[in-house]
C-alpha cells in the first residue's frame, strides 16, 4: 500500500494509462495476498472454534428464556457478542452488527427482544460460516 501511495504521489497530474493500470494491478495482487493470509488454516480453525462456541452460548439464551430467566439469557447473549468480537474483520455484515451492538444497551431488551436479537446473531453467524 505504501509503495502504491508513493508511486501515485510521484505520478504527474495526468497519468499514462499503462502506468496506472500497472500500479493498480500490483496493488490488486497485494490485496489478494492479504486475502490468502486471512484464509490460513490456523485462522480458519480458530474461526470455526469461535463460531461453535458462540452457537453453544446462544443455545444458552434459548434455555434461559424457556426457564423464564431473562437476566441469565441476557448474560448468555452478552457472552456470545463478546466471543464473536474475535471474528471482527472476517464478514462485513457481522462487522456492521458488532459496530451497532457496541452502541446499544442490551440490558434493556425484553425477553422477546432477546429472542429476536439471538436469532439475528445466529443468522449472521450462519452467513459468516458460508463464506
Residue, then its C-alpha position, 0 to 999 in steps of 0.5 A: x500500500x505504501x509503495x502504491x501511495x508513493x508511486x501515485x504521489x510521484x505520478x504527474x497530474x495526468x497519468x499514462x494509462x499503462x502506468x496506472x493500470x500497472x500500479x493498480x494491478x500490483x496493488x490488486x495482487x497485494x490485496x489478494x495476498x492479504x486475502x490468502x493470509x486471512x484464509x490460513x488454516x490456523x485462522x480458519x480453525x480458530x474461526x470455526x472454534x469461535x463460531x461453535x462456541x458462540x452457537x453453544x452460548x446462544x443455545x444458552x439464551x434459548x434455555x434461559x428464556x424457556x426457564x423464564x430467566x431473562x437476566x441469565x439469557x441476557x448474560x448468555x447473549x452478552x457472552x456470545x457478542x463478546x466471543x464473536x468480537x474475535x471474528x471482527x474483520x472476517x464478514x462485513x455484515x457481522x462487522x456492521x452488527x458488532x459496530x451497532x451492538x457496541x452502541x446499544x444497551x442490551x440490558x434493556x431488551x425484553x425477553x422477546x427482544x432477546x429472542x429476536x436479537x439471538x436469532x439475528x446473531x445466529x443468522x449472521x453467524x450462519x452467513x459468516x460460516x458460508x463464506 
